Amino acid sequence: MAENDISRNTIFVLVALTLLISVLGTWTVLTQINAGPTPAPNMPQAASGHVQLTIINPNEKPQPVSTAATGRVVFDVKKK
């Protein structure tokens, strides 16, 4: 063995620490997955609204429209 080589004890400790961290990390992730998603706070069960979609000519410059309402829209296009 050369002077600059790492001793067997050091390698053993590093491998043991690597295994321990891997097992703890895997256990933590599996615990979080089994817990399930956290529910959204104070979200309404059902809501309705009005959505308007206007398709314009790409050669025309659209006029900006401002509104005070904010929200989240999910738009799903399904092919027949």
LINQUITA-V649489 format. One record per backbone hydrogen bond with DSSP energy under -0.5 kcal/mol. NH is the residue of the N-H (numbers start at 1). CO is the residue of the C=O. If there is no record, write none. Layout:
# LINQUITA-V649489
NH|CO + NH|CO
This chain:
# LINQUITA-V649489
5|2 + 11|7 + 12|8 + 13|9 + 14|10 + 15|11 + 16|12 + 17|13 + 18|14 + 19|15 + 20|16 + 21|17 + 22|18 + 23|19 + 24|20 + 25|21 + 26|22 + 27|23 + 28|24 + 29|25 + 30|26 + 31|27 + 32|28 + 33|29 + 34|30 + 35|31 + 36|32 + 36|33 + 43|40 + 56|54 + 60|57 + 62|60 + 75|73 + 76|74 + 77|75 + 78|76
